[in-house]
Amino acid sequence: MRVPKHLAVIPDGNRRWAENNGLTKDKGYSSGLNPGLEVFKLCEKAGIKELTFYGFTSDNTKRPRIQRLAFTKACIEAVELLTKENAELLVIGNTDSKMFPEELRPYTKTRKKFGKGGIKVNFLVNYDWKWDVENLKNEEKKSINPIDLLKSKDISRVDLIIRWGGRRRLSGFLPLQAVYSDFFIVEDYWPDFDEDHFSSALDWYNVQDITLGG
């Protein structure tokens, strides 16, 4: 079976899940922590080499303060959970903004190895695609690979993106690395994660015609 080298996760539907369960919207984010750890372990078993989680965007910080604090806390806890695994962690996001959590700053400069290392795990935190590509605007040397000018240059091309929550959009996710990504939609909300979601996505990917434009 052909598996993606690099899998990305857009974990959407936390707020809708909370409301459906009689909770306020801010209560949905912490319920996404266990699904994230499950996906990591499934990637280990499948032999996936790199995994990217879409934490939150700069646009997300415009939400009510109680929600912003909740999803920021969830991202911090998610990274801390993975420091207990065999992983190589990197956090990418606008660290110049006051919305970037100080607790995650140590993970931003270079990739940090935990345990025996293994899967490269990237978290996009306070991420803005315009911020990511801003160095491209003034670049005149056509021979330079544009990926090398990105703030996210240490993240490789994404093979498969899985988005939970039923929405069919990329929401500004890594525009250059995602240019040839396959895109699989899970209708269920992220906190309702089930292993079948993961296996269905990999089965679907296995039969896609991967040409990269060729």
N, C-alpha and C positions, 0 to 999 in steps of 0.2 A: 504493500500500500504506500502510495506517495503522500508524505505529510509535508506541511509547510515548514520551511526553515524558520520563518518569522511570523508569529501569530499576534494579532492585535485585538484588544477587547474594548468595546464602547459599552460600558455598563449602565444602560439607561433604564428608566422606569422606577427609580427609587421613590420619588414623591408620589407617583400614581399608586404604587404598591401600598405606601403608608395610608393614603386616603381610603383605599379599598379595604384596609384592615382597621378602619376607625381611628387612625392616628393622625397627628399633625404631620405636615410634609417633612419637617426636619428630622423626624424619627426614622425615615426610610434609609438614610445613608449608612448607619452602623450595621444594618441588616445585609449590607453588601460585602462585609468583610469576609465571612466564611466562604461565600461563592468565589471570591478572588483567590483565596488559598486553595480551594478545590481545583480551580482552573490551573493554578501553578503546578500542583501535583499531577494533574492529568497531562500537562505538557511534558513533565519529566518522564512519565511513563511512555508517552508517544514519541519521544526523541526530538521534540521541538527545541531549537537552539536559542531562540530569542522570543521574548514575550513583552508586549507593550500594553500598559493600562492607561486609558484616558481618564485621568483623575478629575481635574476641573479646569475650565478655561477662564481667561480674564473676563469674558462676558458673563460667565456664571456668577462672578463676584458682585454683579449688580442685583442679585436676588436679595430678599430680606435678610437682615443680619443674622437672625437665628438659623436660617438655612446655611448661610455662608460659613458660620462657625461649625455647624454640624458636618458639612462635607469636607471642610479643612481638617477637622479632627479625624474623620474617617480615613483620609489620605495618609495622615501621619501614622495612624495605627496600622494601616495596611503595610506601609514600608517597614515599620518596626516588627510586624509579624514575619516578614520575609527575611529579616536579619537573622532569624533562627533557623533558616533553611539553607540548602546548598544553592546559593544564588550570587550573581554579580549585579549589583544594583546601581542604577543611575537615575537621577531625577532631573528632568528638563523643564524649565519654566522661567518666567521673568523674575529674577531674584532682586531686581532693582525696585520692584513694586512692594508697597507695604502689605499687599495681600498675600505675598509669598510667605509660607510658614517658616519661621526661623529654625524650627526643629529639623527641617529637611535640608537646610543649607549645606550640612557636611556631605551630602550625597550628590552635590551638583557639579563639582569640578572634575572629578574623575570617578570611574566606575569602582565601587567598593565590593570586595570579595568577602563572602560569608560562608562558613562551613568549608566544604570542599570546593566551593565554586560550582560552576555548571551553567545553568541557563542564564543568559543575559536578561535582566528584567528592567524595563524602562517605565518610569511613571511620568506622565505629563501633568504638571501641577502649576496652576496659574499660567497655562500655556495660551499663546496667541499666535496664530499662523503668520500674521503680519510682522510680529516681533521676530519670529523664526527666520523669515526670508529677507529681513530688511537689508542685510549686507549684499543682496543681489542687485539692488537698485543702482549702485554706483560702480559696479564691476564692469570693466571694459575688456578685460582679457578673455576672449572667447575660448581659449584653450583650457581654462580652468573648469573642472567638474563643478557644476553648481551645487551639488550636495556638499562639497567641501566648504562652502560659504555659509551653510546653515548653522544656526545655533544648535540644532539637533543633529549635527554632522556625525555624531557617534552612534546614531540609530540607523540600522540598515534598511534596505527596501523591504516593504511589508508584503508578504505573499497572500495572507488571508486576514480579513477584518470580520469579526463577528460583533454584531450590534444587537443587544437585547432591547426589549421594550417596543418593538414593532415599527419604530420610525425608520424611514429610508433616506437618511442623509448622513454625510460625513462630519458635519458640524465643525469644519475647519481642521480636521485631524491630519497632521503631517502631510501637507499637500504634495510634496515632491516624492516622499517615500511611498505614498499610497497611489501613485499615478497608474500602476498596473495591478493593484491589489484586487483580488476577488472579494466580494462583499456578500456575507451571509446574514440574513435577518432572522432573529428569534422573536416570536410574537410575545412570549412571556416576559414579565418584568425581571430585572436582574436579581432581586432578592429571592425570586422563585426559581433560581438556577437549579437545573437538573443535569446529571451527567449525560443524559440523552441529547441535550442541546449540543454539547461538545462533540459527541460521537457523530451526530447527524451532520454537523458542520464539516467534520473531517471526511465523512463519507461523500458528501457533496463535492468537496474540494478535489477529492481523488479522481473524479470523473470529468473535471473541467479541462478544457482545451487551453493549455498554457502556452501562449505564443509570444507574449511581451511585445506585441505589435508586429512581429515578424511573419 
